[in-house]
Amino acid sequence: MSTAPARAETDEDVGRFGYEQEVERTISPFGSFAMAFSFVSIATGIFTGYGLLLANSGPVGIWMWLLAGAGQTLVALVFIQLALRMPIAGYSYQWASRLVGPKVGWAFGWVSYAFLAIVIVAVTYGMADQSLIPLTGLDHTVENVRILTVIALALQAFLIIFSQRIVAVVNNIGVGIEIVGIFVLSILLVAAVLFGNDGGSVDNLFSKGTHAGESGYWGFNGPFMIALLLGAYTIVGFESAANLAEETKNPARVVPRAMLQGVLVSTGAGFLFLVALTLAIPNVAQITASDTPGAAIMTAHFGEVFTRITYAFISLAQFVCGLTIMTSGSRLVYAMSRDRRFPGHQVLGRVSPKTGTPIAATILILAGGIVLTLIFGEDALANLFSAATILPTTIYLITVLLYAFTKHRLPEVHSKWDLGRWTWPVIVGAVAWCLFALSALTLPEQFRDPVKLVGVVLGLGVVVFLGMLVFSPGALRRTVGERDPIHGGLAADEAGDPDAPVGHVPVGTVEPYPTRNG
């Protein structure tokens, strides 16, 4: 374990990767954990997707949450190996660009961008559909959901543009409230079942619900396997801590811990809440038929006033989740644009000297969110929810494979986070999990529309890539961080082997980031 003294981050730290320090380092250890946890946001995922779980799998489907948590933990352990050695904005885009080349890195970046562009709408639309509508008492119409979604997206963008410090404060407060709130709600729901007279049963935990008696229920890609969707949708985004590494104090020490804690806390607390919520179902058939099953369960046990208070809390958690996603998306666009690898990079790769944030990149995420909100109709939530699960699982799979095939190029780092002899068991387990999850999320008939949506955004990426090859070929040959008239910065190959091929930057040419006590 390294005993090198820790030091404050300076411009030279990012400079070793070919960039200048343009954003402020304001994120603390708890703030980094809060970024990882708030992106996952168990309150957001469960209240958005619980109705889909009941409809597609029945209450017993909650047990698939544990499998998803175990699989995502393996993926997080692999991501930690890369974040430990390359703590810079852009995460998978940067890692692939430096380990394989700019064209492969661009592909990783586009898939990550597509995920973030869709999931910000999935989360915010889910907040409007499943929380704000019950909270405000508005009619449950597509028009009202769209209006609330656009308003929330605009407010998130305003906060991100105005100040990252304010975003960090809001995020930290929101995460604290979410963790406490989830535990309190879980205790109250269990107490209501044990001591109340409003229904609920242990039998709910093993009920197939409306799928009782259905043949093939336990089969591969049958109704039970489809329940994987809830955990696979919710327990994602822990890598947002890595995406904000350039804004984090001592990122090589802080970011790995934040990612792992984000996954483990989310898995444990989320399963506790799922068990409590499922125990408290008074009538499985009626709750399954409800447009807002979470609200229906709360109202049955605690009345409408308590339910509205609860949904105010849930709405805050969902808003903070969206805030983190939009922040992460803007940082990815900024990271690709400063390398001139994103359309409109001349504007999108700039950081405002007044606010210290990439304003144009944030506005792009906002604009894309508004467009997607207005496009989708009645089945918007289900399609966005599913697409926002397929894309991150794809990112996780290709990133784990990237690490497996290129880890010999990475510098050794003496840290407690290094996997050592567990490297290959973790890699094999993570790949197996991702392949299983992708099959469960793409092969069943009900996922045809989300698969088409994923195909469209990836197809758009092919068009953009071909356009860049024609109109800006140099950007896809240039070494990551190479000096250019827009962003400046030291070319990575200037600091390493002068004979290194352009567009291929072995990370081993950059000394490992210093750490202390892991």
N, C-alpha and C positions, 0 to 999 in steps of 0.2 A: 504494500500500500504506500502510495506516494506521500512523502513528508515535505514536499516543496511548499514554501510559504505561499499563502494566498496573497493576491494583490488586487488592487482596484482595476477595473476594466478601463482601458484607454483607447484612443483611436488606433493604436498599433495592434490591438487585439483583433479587431475586425480587419485591419490593414493586412494582417497575415493571410487573409483569405481574398485579398485584392480589392477591398472596399474602404471607404471612409465611414467613420461613425457619424451618421446623420440623425438618427433617432436617439432620444434620451433613454438612459438606463434608469428606469424608475420602478421596475417590478421587483418586489421583495420575494423571499421564499414562500410566504403564505400566498402572495399574489400570484406566483407561478402555479402553485397547487390550485388556487381558485380558478385560474384560466383553464386548467385541465378538467377540473371538476365541473365547472359551470358549462363548458362545452358539452360534456357528457350529460349533465343535468337529469338526474333520475326522475325528478318531478315532471320535467318536460316530456321525457320519453314515455313514462308510464301513463300520464294523463292524456297524451296524444294517441298512444297506440293500444291502450288497454281494451278499448271497444273492438278494435280489429282482432286482437287476440281472442276475445270471447266469441266473436263471430266465426273466426276461421278455425279455432282449435278447442274452444271451451276452457273453463277455468284451470284444468289440469295442465294446460300449456305453460303455466308460470314456471314449472320446473326446468324448462329449457333455458331459463335465465342463467342458471348456474353453469351450464355448458358454455353459454356465450361469454360469461365472465371469465371462465378458465381459459378459453381460447384467446380472448383479447389480452389477458395477462401475458400469455406467451408472445403475442405480437408486440406488446409494449416493451418486453425485455429485449427484443431485437431492435426496436426503435431507439432504445436507450444506448445501444452500442454505437449507433451512428450519431446521435445527438451529443454524446459524450466527446466525440472527436471533431465534430463540425457544428458548433453552436452558433449558427447563423440563420437569418430569416430565409424562408423558402423551403425548409426541411427537405422533403423527398426530391423536389426539383434540384436543390443544391447537391444533395448526396449523389443522385444519379449523374448529374452533370460532371461532377469531379471524379467519380469512380469509373464511368463508362465513356461519357462524351456529351456534348451539348444537344445533339439531336434526341438521344434517349432521355436526357434530362428534361428537355422540352416536353416530351410525351408524358413524363411523370407529372410535370407541372400542370399540363392541361387537364389531366384526369383529376388532379387535386382541385384545380379551379372549378371544374364542372361540379364536383361534389359540393364545394363550399357555396357555389352559386345556387344550387338546388336546395341544399339543406337549410340555408337561411330562410328560404320561403316555406319549407316544410315545417320548421319550428315555429315561425311567426304566424303562419296560416293556422297551424295547430293551436297556438295560443288563442287566436281569435275565435276559432271554431269550437274548441273544447273548454275554454276558460272565460274569455271576455263575454261571449254570448250569454252563458249562465249568470255571470257576474252582473252584467248590465241589464239583463231582462229583455234585450232586443230580440226581435223575431229571428229565428234561425234560418236566414236566407243566404244564398250565395253572395248577393250584393252587399249585405251587411258585413259578412265575413271579409270580403275583399276590401271594403272601406277601412275596417279596423286593422287589417294586415298592412295596408299602405301607410296608415298613420303611424303604426308601430315601427315599420322599417325606416320611415323618415326620422323619427325621434332617435332611433339607434344611430343612424348615420350622423345626425347633428352632434350627439355626444362624442362620438369617435373623432369627428373633425375638430371639435372644440378643444379637447384636451385628453390625452392618454391618462393623465393623472386622475381626472374625474372618472374616466372609465374604470380605472383600477380600484378606486374607492367604491364606486357603485357595485363593481363585481365582487369585491371582498365582502361588502355588507350583504349582498344578495346570497352569496354562498353560505355565509354564516347562518342567515335566516333559513335557507333551504335545508341545511343539515339538521338544525334544531327542529324545524317544522316537520320534517319527515319522521323523525323519531317520536315527536309528540303525537302526530296523527296516527302513527302505528300503534302506540300505546292506547290512545283513545278508542280506536276501532276494535282492538282486542278486548278492551274493557266493556265496550258496548255489547259485544257478542256474549261475554261471560256473565254480565250482570243486567243486561237490558232484555227487553221483550219484543224487539223489533226484527228478529230473525237473524240468520247467519248460522253457519255450521262448519265443523271440521270436514264434513263430507265434501264441501265445495272444493277443497284442495285436490280432490281426485275425481271431480266430475268432468265428463266430456261435454256437458251442456247440451246444446242443440245437436251435437254430433253423436249422442248416445246411440249405440246399436249400429253405427255406420261401419260397413266393412272397409278394411284397409286403413283403419284409423292410425294404427301404430306403424304402418309400412313406411318405406323410404319415400320421402316427399309426400307423405300423407298428412292429414290435418295436424297431428301432433308435431311433426317436424316443422310445419309452417309457423308454429309458435316461436321458432328461433328468431323470427322477424323482430319481435319486441326487444330482445336483448341485443341483437346485432345492430339494430337501429340506435338504441340508447347508449350502449357502452362504446361509443366512438368519440373521437375528437380529443383524446388525451394528448395527442401530438401537437395540439395548439400551443402547449408550453414550449415545445421545440421551435415552433414557427415564430415565437416572440423572444427567442434567445438573445437577439441583439438589444432588446430592451430590458433584459433581466440582469440583475447583479449576480456575478459569479455563476454564470449559466451552466458551466460544466459540472458543478457540484449541485446546483439547485434544480435544474431541469430534469435530470433522470429521476430524482426522488419525487418531484411533482407529478411526473407521468405515471409512475408506479402507484403512488398514493391515490391519484385520481381514479385509476381503474379499480383498485382494491376497495376503497371506501364506497365507490359507486356500486360495485357488485354486492357488497354486504348490506349496505343500507337499502339499496333498491330491492333486494330479495325480501328483506324484513317487511318493507312496505307492501310489496306484492302479496305476501302471505296474509298480512293484516287486512288488506283491501278485499282479498278473495274470501277470507273467513267471514267477512261482514256482508257478503251478498245475501240479501233477504230472499230473493227469488231469482234463480239463475236465468230462466226464460225471459222474465220481464226486464231484468238488467241488461241482458244481451241485446234485446230489442231497442233499448234506449239509445238516442243520439249522443247522449253524454252520460255514460255509465258511471263514471267517477262521481259526478254530481248527484246522480240518482241514489247511489249508495250512501253518500254523506247525508243527503236530505232524509232518507229513510230512518237514519239513526239519530241525527242531531238537529233536524229542522232546517228551514230555509235560511235563517239568519246566519247560523254557524257555517252553512255551506257557502254563503256569499263571502264570509270572512276567509274561509279556506281558499276559495278561488281567487281572492285578492293576493294571497300568499303564492298560490300556484302561478298566477299571472306574472308576478315579480320574478319568480324563478325562470319562467319561460322567456321573459324579456331579457334578463341577464344572459341567458343561454344564447339568444339571438345576437346580443351585443358582442359576446365573445366570438361567435362565428363570423360576424361581419368584420370584426377587427382582424381575425386570422385571415379572412379572404383578402382584405385590403393589403395585408403584409405580403401575401403570396404574389399578388399582382404587382406590387411595388418591387419585390425581389426579382421577378422575371423582367420587369420593365427596365430596371437599372442595368440589366445586361442586354437591353434592346431586343428582347425575345417575346414581346407582347405587342399586339397592334396598339398604336397610340402611345408607345413607350416614351415619346418626347415629353408627354404631359404626365402620364401615369407613373413615371419613375422619379417624380420630384417630391420632396418633402417640404412642407411649408415652413419657412423660417420663423413664422409667428406662433404656430401651434405645435410644431415639431411632429406633425402627422402627415401621411400621404393623402391629401385631400381628394385629388382626382381619382385615385385608386378606390377610395371609399365610395365616392359617387358612382363609380362604375358598378360596384356590387349592389348599391341601392337601386340603380336603374334596372339592372338585370332582374332584381327581386320584384320590382313593380311589374315588369313585363310578364314574368312567369305567373304572378298573381292574377293578372287580368286575362291570361290565356286559358287557364284551367277552369273547368266547370264543376259539375256535381261530384265527380269522383276525384277531385283535386287532392284531398288529404291522403287517400289511400295510395294514389299514384306517386305523389311526392314522397310519402313515407317510405314506400318500397324502393324507389329509385335512389333515395338518400341512404339506403342500406346497401344496395348493390355496389355503388361507386366506392365508398370507403373500404369495403371488403376487397375490391379489386386493387385499390391502392396498397392495402396492407399486404396482399399476396405478392405483388410485384416488388415491393420494397423488401420484404423478407427474402425473396429470391435474389434481389440485388445484393443484399448483404452476404448471402450464402456463396455467391460466385465471385465476390470481390473483396471479401474480408481479409484476404492475404495482402491486399494493398494498403490496408489501414495501419497506422502507427500503433504500437503497443502503448497502452495507458495503464499504469498501475493504479487500479481503483477497485473498490469493493463492488462496483457495478459491472465489472468485466465478468463475462459468463464462464470463462475458463473451460474446464472439461465438460460443462453443461451446454456448450455452444451448439453442438449438433443435435442433441435431444430437443433443445428448445426450438431450433430451426425446423426440424422435422415435424414437431408438434404444431408449430404455427402454420406451416404449409398445409398440413392435413386439415387443420381447423378451417382455414380460409377456403380450401377446395370444397369441403363439406358444406360450409355456409353458402358459398356461391351456388352450389347445386340446389340447395333448399330454397334459395331466393330467386332462382331464374327458371327452373324446370316446371314447377306447377303452373297450371293453366291460368290461374288468377293473376299471375305476375307478367302476363304478356304485354300489357300496356306500359308498365314501368320499364320493362326490358327495351321496348321500342323507344321510350324517352331517353334511356341511357344511350341507345344506339344513335339517336339523333344528335345528342351533345358531343359524342365521340366522333361522329361523322363531320360535325361542324369543325371539330379540332383538326381533322385531316385536311379540310379545305383551308383553314388558317395556316396550317403547316406548309402546304403546297404553295400558298400565297407568299409565305416568308421565303421559301426556297427561290421563288421567282424574283420577288421585289426587294428582299433583304437577305441575300444568301450569306453575307459576311457574319451576320448575327449568329448563325447556326454553325459557324466554323470558329468563331472567336472564343478564346479561353475565358472561362468564367472570371469576371472581375477585371477584364482587360481594360486599360485606360481608354476612355473615349471622351469626346468634347462635351458631352452632356453631363456625365457623372464623375469623370475623373477616375481616380483609383489606380492602384498598382496592379498590373497584369500578374496573374499568379505564376505564369511561366517565367517572368522576369526574376522572380525570387527563387526559382528552382532550376531544373536542368534546361539550359538554353536550347538544347536539341530536342526537347520534348515536343511531340506533335501538337499542332494547334488544335484546340478543342478537346484535349485529353489531359487532365491535370491529376496525376497521382496524388492522393492526399498525403502520402508518405513524404512528399516534399515539404510539407508544413509540419512543424513540430507540434506535438500534442498540446492541447490546451492545459495549462497548469491547474492542478487541483490540490486540495488539502483534505486528508482523511476521506478520500473517495469523493 
